[in-house]
Amino acid sequence: MDDEERAEVARDYADAVTMTPKELEDWLGTDESRAVGQKDGGGESVGHRSGRRIVEIARTKKADLTDDDYAHMREVVGYVHRHLAQRPSGDVTDTAWRHSLMNWGHDPLERG
């Protein structure tokens, strides 16, 4: 991945991830966070695991980010965009839809 691609991924990722590392880390510790998402064999959900990786990426110096980190960042952007397109009608404050997005670092109530 060249520098231009990395810059584009980083911009898209910054738009997709609306939660601070602390907000996300606190969220991941809740029962609501652990209750949603696709689980591999009954363990941790894919989204919950992704949220932990997002926190790690946020706490890594930009110069130390790997191609794997950028690949995960691209995956986060794709998930957030796909999931936002499936927004249910009505109040989404306490919904599995919002909670799943929050596991991926995006709180739809923070930025419309």
Rosetta blueprint (number, residue, H / E / L):
1 M L
2 D L
3 D H
4 E H
5 E H
6 R H
7 A H
8 E H
9 V H
10 A H
11 R H
12 D H
13 Y H
14 A H
15 D H
16 A H
17 V L
18 T L
19 M L
20 T L
21 P H
22 K H
23 E H
24 L H
25 E H
26 D H
27 W H
28 L H
29 G L
30 T L
31 D H
32 E H
33 S H
34 R H
35 A H
36 V L
37 G L
38 Q L
39 K E
40 D L
41 G L
42 G L
43 G L
44 E L
45 S E
46 V H
47 G H
48 H H
49 R H
50 S H
51 G H
52 R H
53 R H
54 I H
55 V H
56 E H
57 I H
58 A H
59 R L
60 T L
61 K L
62 K H
63 A H
64 D H
65 L L
66 T L
67 D H
68 D H
69 D H
70 Y H
71 A H
72 H H
73 M H
74 R H
75 E H
76 V H
77 V H
78 G H
79 Y H
80 V H
81 H H
82 R H
83 H H
84 L H
85 A L
86 Q L
87 R L
88 P L
89 S L
90 G L
91 D L
92 V L
93 T L
94 D L
95 T L
96 A H
97 W H
98 R H
99 H H
100 S H
101 L H
102 M H
103 N H
104 W L
105 G L
106 H L
107 D L
108 P L
109 L L
110 E L
111 R L
112 G L
